[in-house]
Amino acid sequence: MWQSIGHERVQRFLQRAIARGSLGHAVLFAGPESVGKQTLAFDLTAALLCSRQPHDPCWECRDCKGIVRQQHPDFHLVQLEEGRKSIRMDQVAALQRAVSLRPYQAPQRVSLILDAHLLQPEASQRLLKTLEEPPPHNTLILTAASMHLLPQTLLSRCQVLRLTALPRRRVQTALEQRGVPQESAAFLAAASLGRLGWAITASMRPELREQEEALVQALVRTLQADRAARTALVEELLDEVSDVDRLFDLWCEWWRSYLLHQLGVQDGLDGDSSAFGSEVGFDIPLQDVSTAIKRINEAREWIRANVNVRLALETLVLHLPEAS
């Protein structure tokens, strides 16, 4: 049974490719953080090595259990080591030694490189040699936050499969099936931006949800505040926000929800989604919504261009529309 949720199209493609023997010798899963790349990568690993159910891992045989414990003799895992900022060349050298060996227990060997975009340049170059001349009976699986973060030379030798964000309802349903209350599941589904892994983590960390709610409420307070109060709110944001990109993502999502709610469009969420635009108790002209989103993205680009964060935030909040 494949454990991945919401990427059925990719899963079906992989199952057909395995059955036909057309799977590439190197497969790259590319997509946003926590969108499900690692889960799908382990699913594919088990599908290739499972001895009980070909193409469909059982997670009960010794092969599947060995993958879970990272003790399978024909499975080699490369990932960022604790305290490091990049994957080192000697880790790739160890992988090369592993792939040079004949399979011991399964028909083939599988190597998995998590967050391949963190490979040191020298490590990428060394890995390229393996991808150019892959030993027989080997499959390499890579994950990356974006295909654009990898050298073109590596990309050209991989079968690239892009994973996109999941629909809100799918995330909410998955959370509720894990026992998350409907109201919390609805909020986390919206805040996740389609990243189920993030939503699951946040559901187990109440303080993380509280932080996200505070960032959303900061926008609501801004819309109701006068100019002097808005400047004071910037001071609060500078003290509380460590990831401005995340703040802007949440604010854009709030505006999206507000627009859909005002237009009477179902957004795929059940439960109370008031923190994301519904029933906020005030009105904003719809023509101002697109302007607000444009201003948020402009502020994002300014900061990426090294404009002072305080200046960018002050300019943004002073130009957001006023609630009536």
C-alpha positions in Angstrom: 0.0 0.0 0.0 1.4 3.4 -1.0 1.4 5.8 1.9 1.5 9.0 -0.1 -1.7 11.1 0.0 -2.9 13.3 -2.8 -0.4 12.4 -5.6 -2.3 9.6 -7.1 -1.5 10.6 -10.7 2.2 10.4 -10.0 1.7 7.1 -8.1 -0.2 5.5 -11.0 2.5 6.6 -13.4 5.2 5.0 -11.3 3.3 1.8 -10.9 2.8 1.5 -14.7 6.5 2.3 -15.3 7.6 -0.4 -12.8 5.3 -2.9 -14.4 6.5 -2.1 -17.9 10.1 -1.9 -16.9 10.2 1.7 -18.2 11.2 3.5 -15.0 14.3 5.6 -15.5 17.5 4.7 -13.7 17.2 8.1 -11.9 14.0 9.6 -10.7 13.7 13.1 -9.2 10.7 14.3 -7.2 10.6 18.1 -7.2 8.2 20.2 -5.2 7.6 22.6 -2.3 8.8 21.7 1.2 6.6 19.2 3.1 4.4 18.5 0.0 5.0 14.8 0.2 8.3 14.2 -1.7 9.9 12.1 0.9 6.9 9.9 1.5 6.5 9.2 -2.2 10.3 8.5 -2.5 10.1 5.9 0.3 6.9 4.5 -1.3 8.8 4.0 -4.6 11.8 2.5 -2.8 9.5 -0.1 -1.2 7.6 -0.7 -4.4 11.0 -1.6 -6.1 12.2 -3.8 -3.2 9.1 -5.4 -1.7 9.3 -9.2 -2.1 5.6 -9.9 -1.2 3.7 -7.4 -3.4 5.5 -6.3 -6.6 4.8 -2.7 -7.4 2.7 -2.2 -4.3 4.6 -2.2 -1.0 3.1 -4.3 1.9 5.2 -2.7 4.7 5.1 -6.0 6.5 7.7 -8.1 4.8 11.4 -8.1 5.8 12.2 -5.9 2.8 9.7 -3.2 3.6 10.6 -3.3 7.3 14.2 -3.0 6.5 13.6 0.1 4.5 11.6 1.7 7.4 14.5 0.9 9.7 17.1 1.9 7.1 18.7 -1.5 7.4 17.9 -3.1 4.1 21.2 -4.4 2.5 20.2 -3.1 -0.9 19.0 0.3 0.2 21.3 3.3 0.6 20.1 6.6 2.0 21.9 9.9 1.7 20.5 12.9 3.6 21.7 16.1 5.2 23.6 15.3 8.4 22.7 17.1 11.6 24.5 20.4 12.0 25.5 20.5 8.3 24.3 22.9 5.7 25.1 20.8 2.7 25.5 17.1 1.6 29.2 16.3 1.5 31.2 14.7 -1.3 32.2 11.8 0.9 28.5 10.9 1.3 28.2 10.7 -2.5 31.4 8.6 -2.5 29.9 6.2 -0.1 26.8 6.0 -2.3 29.0 5.2 -5.3 30.7 2.4 -3.5 27.2 1.0 -2.6 25.9 1.1 -6.1 29.0 -0.7 -7.4 28.0 -3.8 -5.4 25.7 -6.5 -6.7 22.2 -6.7 -5.1 22.4 -8.9 -2.0 18.7 -9.6 -1.1 16.5 -7.9 -3.8 16.6 -8.0 -7.6 18.2 -4.5 -7.6 19.7 -1.8 -5.4 17.9 1.5 -4.6 19.7 4.7 -3.5 17.7 7.7 -2.1 19.1 11.2 -1.9 16.9 13.5 0.1 17.1 17.2 -0.5 19.5 16.8 -3.5 19.5 20.6 -4.0 21.7 20.7 -0.9 24.5 18.8 -2.5 27.9 20.5 -2.5 29.0 21.5 -6.0 31.8 18.9 -5.8 29.3 16.3 -4.7 26.9 17.1 -7.5 29.8 16.7 -10.0 30.7 13.4 -8.5 27.1 12.2 -8.6 26.9 13.1 -12.2 29.4 10.4 -13.1 27.2 7.8 -11.6 24.1 9.2 -13.4 26.0 9.2 -16.7 27.1 5.6 -16.4 24.7 3.9 -14.0 25.7 0.4 -12.9 23.1 -2.3 -13.8 20.4 -3.3 -11.4 20.4 0.2 -9.7 17.7 2.9 -9.3 18.6 6.3 -7.9 15.8 8.4 -6.3 16.3 12.1 -5.6 14.1 14.8 -3.9 14.6 18.5 -4.3 12.6 21.6 -3.3 12.8 22.8 -6.9 14.2 21.4 -10.1 15.7 24.9 -10.7 18.0 24.4 -7.7 19.8 21.5 -9.4 22.5 21.8 -12.1 21.1 21.2 -15.6 23.5 18.4 -16.1 21.9 16.4 -13.3 18.4 17.3 -14.4 19.0 16.1 -17.9 19.8 12.6 -16.6 16.8 12.3 -14.3 13.1 11.4 -14.9 11.6 14.5 -13.3 8.2 14.3 -11.5 6.8 17.5 -10.1 4.6 17.4 -7.0 2.2 20.3 -6.5 0.3 21.5 -3.5 -2.8 19.6 -2.5 -6.3 21.0 -2.5 -7.4 22.3 0.9 -10.2 19.8 1.3 -7.8 17.0 0.8 -5.5 18.3 3.5 -8.4 18.9 5.9 -9.8 15.4 5.3 -6.4 13.8 5.9 -6.1 15.8 9.2 -9.6 14.9 10.4 -8.8 11.2 9.7 -5.9 11.6 12.1 -8.3 12.8 14.8 -7.7 16.6 14.4 -10.9 18.5 15.3 -12.7 20.0 12.3 -12.1 23.7 13.2 -8.3 23.1 13.7 -8.2 21.0 10.6 -9.9 23.7 8.5 -7.4 26.4 9.7 -4.4 24.2 9.2 -5.5 23.2 5.8 -5.7 26.8 4.8 -2.4 27.7 6.5 -0.6 24.8 5.0 -0.8 26.1 1.5 -1.4 22.6 0.3 1.5 21.0 2.1 0.2 18.1 4.0 3.5 17.4 5.8 3.5 20.8 7.3 -0.2 20.5 8.4 0.5 17.2 10.1 3.5 18.6 12.0 1.5 21.7 13.0 -1.4 19.6 14.2 1.0 18.0 16.7 2.5 21.4 17.8 -0.2 23.7 19.2 2.3 26.5 19.6 2.9 26.5 15.8 -0.8 26.9 15.1 -0.9 29.7 17.6 1.9 31.5 15.8 0.2 31.1 12.5 -3.1 32.4 13.8 -1.3 35.4 15.3 0.2 36.3 11.9 -3.2 36.1 10.2 -4.8 38.2 13.0 -2.0 40.8 12.6 -3.4 41.4 9.1 -7.0 41.7 10.3 -5.9 44.2 13.0 -3.9 46.1 10.4 -7.0 46.5 8.1 -8.9 48.0 11.1 -6.2 50.3 12.4 -5.4 53.9 11.6 -2.0 55.0 10.3 -0.4 55.4 13.7 -1.5 52.0 14.9 -0.3 50.4 11.7 3.2 51.7 12.2 3.1 50.3 15.8 2.0 46.9 14.3 5.1 46.8 12.2 7.2 46.9 15.4 5.3 43.8 16.6 5.8 42.0 13.4 9.6 42.7 13.3 9.8 41.2 16.8 7.7 38.1 16.1 8.3 37.2 12.5 11.4 35.2 11.6 10.3 34.3 8.0 8.8 37.2 6.1 8.1 35.1 3.1 5.9 32.9 5.3 4.1 36.0 6.6 3.4 37.1 3.0 2.2 33.7 1.9 -0.3 33.6 4.8 -1.5 37.1 4.0 -2.0 36.4 0.3 -3.9 33.2 1.2 -6.1 35.3 3.6 -7.0 37.7 0.8 -7.7 34.8 -1.6 -10.1 33.3 1.0 -11.7 36.6 1.6 -12.3 37.2 -2.1 -13.9 33.7 -2.6 -16.1 34.1 0.4 -17.4 37.5 -0.7 -18.1 36.1 -4.1 -19.9 33.1 -2.6 -17.5 30.6 -4.0 -17.0 27.4 -2.1 -13.3 27.0 -1.2 -13.4 23.4 -0.3 -13.1 23.9 3.5 -15.5 22.7 6.1 -15.9 24.2 9.6 -15.0 27.7 10.8 -12.6 29.4 8.5 -13.1 32.9 9.9 -9.4 33.4 10.3 -9.1 33.1 6.6 -11.6 35.7 5.4 -15.0 34.5 6.3 -17.2 36.3 8.8 -14.5 38.9 9.8 -17.1 41.5 10.6 -16.1 44.1 8.1 -16.2 44.9 4.4 -13.5 45.7 1.9 -14.3 46.7 -1.7 -13.5 43.8 -3.9 -11.5 46.0 -6.3 -9.1 46.6 -3.4 -8.3 42.9 -3.0 -6.2 42.5 -6.1 -4.4 45.7 -5.2 -3.6 44.4 -1.7 -2.2 41.1 -3.1 -0.1 43.1 -5.6 1.3 45.2 -2.8 2.2 42.2 -0.7 4.1 40.7 -3.6 5.8 44.0 -4.3 7.0 44.1 -0.7 8.3 40.5 -1.1 10.3 41.5 -4.1 11.7 44.5 -2.4 13.0 42.5 0.5 14.5 39.9 -1.9 16.3 42.9 -3.6 17.8 43.8 -0.2 15.4 46.6 0.7 15.3 47.2 4.4 12.6 44.9 5.9 11.2 47.6 8.2 10.8 50.0 5.3 9.2 47.3 3.1 6.7 46.4 5.9 5.9 50.0 6.8 5.2 50.8 3.1 3.0 47.7 2.8 0.8 48.1 5.8 0.3 51.9 5.2 -1.0 51.1 1.7 -3.3 48.2 2.6 -7.0 49.1 2.3 -9.0 50.2 5.3 -11.9 48.0 6.5 -15.3 49.6 6.7 
